[in-house]
């Protein structure tokens, strides 16, 4: 169900990204760089459900933590546990070298905030007026994998 993204998945990831993000949309080139590991520490995972890509997650391993750049599930597949599976996958597969996961989210993105808090992320910091067009604060979250 969860697997590493392949080059053939790029157009599906782009389509999901385009339909679900109003701001901070990735270009095809952005997604290609992540999938083709332009940075060796980048990972793109997809959820392949009934032979259909229904979600993706892009993250980077940075020393002893993971920074999540994006998690996106197609709207018709939300609230079915797929987002939780991504977080569980990281916790189960990177727990030897990684002690925490961090991410940032727009303060007005209440759906994402509710999800992150439900799966155990804690708010650690707010960057005031971090985002432009439109102006919004960034909330930094972390989830400890091990102490």
For each residue, the residues with C-beta under 8 A, 3 or more apart:
1: 47 48 49 85
2: 45 46 47 48 85 86 89
3: 45 46 48
4: 43 44 45 46
5: 9 10 13 34 35 44 45 46 56
6: 9 35
7: 10 32 35 36
8: 11
9: 5 6 12 13 35 44 46 53 56
10: 5 7 13 14 28 31 32 35
11: 8 14 15 28
12: 9 15 16 46 53
13: 5 9 10 16 17 31 35 44 46 53 56
14: 10 11 17 18 26 27 28 31
15: 11 12 18 19
16: 12 13 19 20 53 54 55 56 72 74
17: 13 14 20 21 25 26 31 56 70 72
18: 14 15 21 25
19: 15 16 74 75
20: 16 17 72 74 75
21: 17 18 24 25 26 70 72
22: 25
23: 106 131 133 134
24: 21 70
25: 17 18 21 22
26: 14 17 21 30 31 70
27: 14 30 31
28: 10 11 14 31 32
29: 32 33
30: 26 27 33 34
31: 10 13 14 17 26 27 28 34 35 44
32: 7 10 28 29 35 36
33: 29 30 36 38 39 42
34: 5 30 31 37 38 42 43 44 58 69
35: 5 6 7 9 10 13 31 32 44
36: 7 32 33
37: 34 40 42
38: 33 34 42
39: 33 42 60
40: 37
41: 60 61 62
42: 33 34 37 38 39 58 59 60
43: 4 34 57 58 59 60 61
44: 4 5 9 13 31 34 35 56 57 58
45: 2 3 4 5 56 57 86 89
46: 2 3 4 5 9 12 13 53 55 56
47: 1 2 53 54 55 56 73 77 82 85 86
48: 1 2 3 51 52 53 54
49: 1 52 54 77 82
50:
51: 48
52: 48 49
53: 9 12 13 16 46 47 48 56
54: 16 47 48 49 73 74 77 82
55: 16 46 47 71 72 73 74 77 82 83 86
56: 5 9 13 16 17 44 45 46 47 53 70 71 72
57: 43 44 45 68 70 71 72 86
58: 34 42 43 44 68 69 70
59: 42 43 66 67 68 69 90 101
60: 39 41 42 43 66 67 69
61: 41 43 65 66 94 97 98
62: 41 65 66 67
63:
64: 97 98 99 100
65: 61 62 98 99 100 101 102
66: 59 60 61 62 90 94 98 100 101 102
67: 59 60 62 101 102 103
68: 57 58 59 71 101 102 103
69: 34 58 59 60 103
70: 17 21 24 26 56 57 58
71: 55 56 57 68 83 86 112
72: 16 17 20 21 55 56 57
73: 47 54 55 77 78 82 83
74: 16 19 20 54 55 77 78
75: 19 20 78
76:
77: 47 49 54 55 73 74 80 82
78: 73 74 75 82 83
79:
80: 77
81: 84 85
82: 47 49 54 55 73 77 78 85 86
83: 55 71 73 78 86 87 115 119
84: 81 87 88 119
85: 1 2 47 81 82 88 89
86: 2 45 47 55 57 71 82 83 89 90
87: 83 84 90 91 101 119 120 143
88: 84 85 91 92
89: 2 45 85 86 92 93
90: 59 66 86 87 93 94 98 101 145
91: 87 88 94 95 101 145
92: 88 89 95
93: 89 90
94: 61 66 90 91 97 98 145
95: 91 92 98 145 146
96:
97: 61 64 94
98: 61 64 65 66 90 94 95 101 145
99: 64 65 144 145 146 147
100: 64 65 66 142 143 144 145
101: 59 65 66 67 68 87 90 91 98 121 142 143 145
102: 65 66 67 68 140 141 142
103: 67 68 69 116 121 140 141
104: 127 130 138 139 140 141
105: 109 112 113 116 138 139 141
106: 23 109 112 131 136 137 138 139
107: 113 126 136 137 138 139
108: 136
109: 105 106 112 113
110: 113 114
111: 114 115
112: 71 105 106 109 115 116
113: 105 107 109 110 116 117 139
114: 110 111 117 118
115: 83 111 112 118 119
116: 103 105 112 113 119 121 141 143
117: 113 114 120 121 122 123 141
118: 114 115
119: 83 84 87 115 116 143
120: 87 117 143
121: 101 103 116 117 141 142 143
122: 117 141 142 143
123: 117 126 139 140 141
124: 140 141 142
125: 139 140
126: 107 123 137 138 139 140
127: 104 130 137 138 140
128: 137
129: 135 136 137
130: 104 127 136 137 138
131: 23 106 134 135 136 137 138
132: 135
133: 23
134: 23 131
135: 129 131 132
136: 106 107 108 129 130 131
137: 106 107 126 127 128 129 130 131
138: 104 105 106 107 126 127 130 131
139: 104 105 106 107 113 123 125 126
140: 102 103 104 123 124 125 126 127
141: 102 103 104 105 116 117 121 122 123 124
142: 100 101 102 121 122 124
143: 87 100 101 116 119 120 121 122
144: 99 100 147
145: 90 91 94 95 98 99 100 101
146: 95 99
147: 99 144
